[in-house]
Amino acid sequence: MNFPKQVDPFFLMSAVITLVMVASSDPWWTITGKSQNLLAIQVSPFYLLTSVTGLSSTVPVAQMLGPMTRILLVLGFLSMGMISIIPSAWWHDLAVCFSLSVLAEVYLSFALLYHAAETSLLGAYGVIPPSSGTARLSTTIVGLDLNLHFQPLVIAGFSVVFYLGFVTFGLIGASLVASHVRAKKERRQRGVAAVFTSD
């Protein structure tokens, strides 16, 4: 794929992925029971939804943190889009730092809400759920059907959207490395030209 010289393809792809992350309402991590009537928890940087007997449906911090994170991610998308179109602008380095900071904040928001979900289960039932895979919880849980479930099986896992942010980090890193190599090559060519033209 040929891009115009003034377009940074790495930041362009980063902006597209960030837009997908902004538009997606899918949870980044879920845990559900093997039985449909056991429990269901969905965690995203933008919300925390729990369907567990004895627990509230969300935590207060999610109502403030979620919208703020989404707004920051929209600004990060705009920043990456502007960098991709005008890579030689004077504010390039500031925009790169801002974009990286936004991505870091998104994962911090997710980590806080993920920890809140773990803490809620630990407080209610004395167990920490698995981060991924199928596992048996060593406790008795009151299911959504109000029946007791002894050592129930649960399925947990991260979605594709969770990994997209890491791809974005990689693309930004690749862009920085490519621009450094390009600048080094240009300096070397200028130095060689100066040697040949000097008297």
N, C-alpha and C positions, 0 to 999 in steps of 0.2 A: 504494500500500500504506500503510495507516494504522497507525502504531505508537503505543502508549501514551506519554504525555508523559514518563514516567520511564525509558523505554528509549531508548538512543542507537543509532539504526539503523546509523550508520557503524561503530561499534565492534562491533556485533552481526555485521555482514557481515565485518568483519576477523577476528573470532573464528572464524566459519565457514570462511573461507579458510585461516586458520592451522591449523584442525583437518584440513582436506584436505591441507595440506602435511605435517603430522605423520603422517597415516595413509598417505600415498603412499610407495610404495617404488620408484617410477619414477626413473630417473636424470634429472638436470637437463641434462646435456650428454653426448652420445655421439659417438663417431667409429668408423666401421666401414669396411672395405674394400669396394670395388665387388665384389670377389671375396670370397665367404664365408670363404675359407681364409686371408685376409690378416691381419687384426687386429680387435680390438674393445675399446674402452675406454668405461667408463661412470663418470661422476662425479656425485656428489650431495653435499650437505653432510654426509651421514651415512655415506658409504662411497666407496671408489675401487676399481673392479674392472678389471683389465687382462688381456686375453688376447692377449699379444704374445710371440712367440718371443724368449727371452733376457731377459725381464723378470719380476719377481715379480708375483703376482696382486694385490697391494695394497702399501701403504706402512705402516710401523709407526704413524705419526701418525694415520692414519685409524681405527685400532682404538680409540684413546683419544678423538679429537676427535668421531667420529660419535655415540656414545652420549651424550656430554655435550651436544652440539648438540641432539639429539632431546629430552633432558630439559628443556633451556632453552626449547625451542619449546613443549613441553607447558605449562610454567609461563607462557609468554607467552600461550598460548591461554586459560588460566584467568584471567590478568590482564585480557585484553580482554573475556572473558565477564562478569567482575565489573564492569568499567567500563560495559559496555553496559546492565547491569541497574540499577546504582546510580551513575549519572553524577555525582551531587552529593555523593558521599562525600568526606571530608576527605583521603583518600589518593589521590584521582583523579589529581593531577599526578604523584605518585610512580609510580603504575601505568602512566601514559602513557609516562613516561621509561623504565621497565623494559621495556615492550612494544617501544618503538623500539630500545632497546639489544639486545633479543633478536633482532629482525629483522636488525639490523646484524651481530650475531655469526653468524647463519645464513649471510649472504652472505660474511662473512669466512672462515668454515669452507669454503664452496664454493670461494672464490678460492684458498685454500691447497691444497686437493686438486686443483683444476684446474691450478694451477701445478706441483704434483707430477707430474701426468700429462704435462704438456708437457715438464718437465725430464727425465722418464724416457725419453721418445721422443727428445729432443735428445741425451741421453747415449748411447743405444743406437744411433741411426741418423743423428744429426747433422741432424735436421730438426725444425722446429716445425710442428705440425699446424694446419690452418685452424680458426678458431673456428666457422664455419658455411659451408654450401655444399659444392659438390663441387670438389675440387682434385687436382692430380697432385703427388705427393711426389717431389722431385728426389733420390731415393736408391734404393738397392736394399734391399728388405726380405725377410728370411727369413720366409715365411708360416707359418701354423699347420700347413700340410701339409708343412713343411720344404723347400719349393721356393723358388727365388729369384724375386722379383717386381720387375722393373725399372720404376722410375717408376710405381708403382701409383696408381690412382684411389682416393680416400677420400671419404666423405660424413660431414660433421660438422654438428651443429646443437643448439640448445637446445630443451628441451621446454616445454610450456605451464606446468608447475609452476614453472619458473624465473621466469616473468613474474608469477605470482600474488603473490609477495612485493612486487613493485613496486606492484601494485594495492592491497595492504594498506597500504603507505606512503601512497599517495594517499588512501585512505579515512580513515586517521588524521589526515592533514593537513586533509581536508575537515571532519572532526569538530571539530578545533581551531578552524578558521576559523568554522564555524557557531556554536560556543559563544561565541567572541569577539564575533561580530555580535549574538548574542542578549543577552549581558551589556551591551553598549554600548547596545542599544535599551532595556533595562530601566533603566539608569542615566538615560537621557534622559527616559523616562516618569516616573521618580521626581522628576527635577529639575523637569519641567513641573508635576507635581502639587503640589510644594512651593511653586512660584511662585503658583499659583492659590489655595492655602489660606492663604498668609501674609497677615497684616494689615498 
